[in-house]
Amino acid sequence: MFSSFTHGENLNVAYFKSGEFRLVSGEKYRGGYLYNKKGKNAFIHLVTLDWPPYIGANLCNKGWAFQFAVALLTDLDYQVYVEFLPWARAVRAAETGKADILFPEYYIEDSAPSDNHKNKTRRELLALSNAFPGGEISFLKRRGEEDRFDGNLNSVKNELIGVVRGYQNTPEFDAMMDNGEFVTVEAVNDLQLVKLLVGQRVNLVIGDPKVLRFTVNYSDLPRAEKIELLRNIENVTPPIKYNHLHFALSKQKPHWRELLKDINRNLYQFENSGETQRMIEMVSNECY
């Protein structure tokens, strides 16, 4: 067992490749962290969000998705700069070409419209990598209320549902939402989403239950308020879908095709060697 660790303003990322232990040192840079600044390949600007337990600026080791992304790209000898932003700003940075990569991202449907470029779809602006592990997407309800969802999204048509602005959920749900088949209320983040539900402003919310619960615990709310929120929510069964995660590369960058090829090759190598799962388990065991 070893530890990726913080020391002062530094953050190290540790991983194994071909049985060899590797340690990459990071440093504070602009609004985030810079790794492998002497790398021979291009400077890659990644934008991300606070999305515990996967990733977060104040999480132990910044979360496994942060560690995984840094390991994956520095292993390819890219210079890696990771910046934390609110989700809508992170999406805009990638779609407009200010950043090279947005992560972690759910699968994006071909028809999903961009909020930043009129008459453009998100897939016209972003290229998705191959998948890596993610989590379930479910509805959550107020504790004790009857389940409105029977496994078919048609069963919750016309329900008042809370969503986070700019989030992808599942392709079917997002298509139905864009078609006006649900009445939705937008939250700016996951914490506000839980508050909408407990405050009876919506009947259901959609998201990753692990993320929603961890976000409440991770927040600056008073302990009594955290307990009240968590006590009053429960998962709706069955879950809607398991969502894998992806890197979303900006097509505004001239090198995106080469970068995508490199990322997909290393995703395969990390997965095939067991390193992807080992990194997830290592960070979980150290931090939670």
Number of C-alpha atoms within 10 A of each C-alpha: 4 9 13 18 15 16 8 7 10 14 20 18 22 18 25 18 13 9 9 7 10 12 12 16 17 21 19 15 13 10 11 16 20 23 28 21 18 10 15 11 15 13 18 19 18 26 27 24 21 20 20 24 22 23 23 21 18 11 17 18 22 21 22 24 27 20 22 21 20 28 25 22 21 19 18 17 18 21 21 24 25 25 20 18 17 13 22 17 16 21 29 18 21 25 27 17 18 16 23 27 31 27 24 22 21 20 21 22 16 11 15 17 17 18 15 17 13 8 9 14 18 22 21 16 19 24 19 21 21 18 17 18 14 17 16 15 19 23 23 25 25 24 14 9 11 9 16 17 19 14 14 10 15 13 11 18 17 12 15 16 25 28 26 22 15 16 17 18 22 21 16 12 17 19 15 15 16 13 9 12 17 20 14 19 16 15 18 15 20 26 21 18 26 29 16 21 21 21 13 11 14 22 20 29 29 24 24 22 21 14 21 25 20 17 22 22 19 17 11 10 12 9 11 8 13 17 13 11 19 18 12 15 21 16 18 24 14 13 17 22 14 14 20 16 20 21 25 29 27 28 20 17 16 11 13 17 14 9 21 19 13 15 19 17 15 17 21 15 16 23 14 11 14 12 19 22 15 15 20 17 13 16 21 15 9 14 14 8
